[in-house]
Amino acid sequence: MTTLSRRTWPSFTALGTCLIAVAALTGGCAGMSNQEKSTAIGAGAGAVGGAILTGGSTAGTLGGAAIGGIIGHETNKSGR
């Protein structure tokens, strides 16, 4: 059984904070279209994924958010 070092705990705290923030912010999306919701969800998921893959770097988080937002936007275009 492996134990978590003190160094890994801030990562879990940051990830938990991000997930809570995304959950809280998506509750305020009632007036958004489905495409706007998909874009926001994709950006949030991309930001979390980018942060995890790059060890929490700002560039990785922002890059993941941008890519996730684009994917979310494109997957739910009107008329498809």
Residue pairs with C-beta under 8 A, 6 or more apart in sequence:
10 56
11 52
11 55
11 56
14 51
14 56
15 48
15 51
15 52
18 44
18 47
18 48
18 51
19 48
22 41
22 44
22 48
25 40
25 44
26 37
26 40
26 41
26 44
29 36
29 37
29 40
32 40
34 76
35 73
35 76
35 77
35 78
37 76
38 72
38 73
38 75
38 76
39 69
39 72
39 73
39 76
40 69
40 72
41 72
42 68
42 69
42 70
42 71
42 72
42 73
42 75
43 65
43 66
43 68
43 69
43 72
44 65
44 68
45 68
45 72
46 64
46 65
46 66
46 67
46 68
46 69
46 71
46 72
47 61
47 62
47 64
47 65
47 68
48 64
49 64
49 68
50 60
50 61
50 62
50 63
50 64
50 65
50 67
50 68
51 57
51 60
51 61
51 64
53 60
53 64
54 60
54 61
54 64
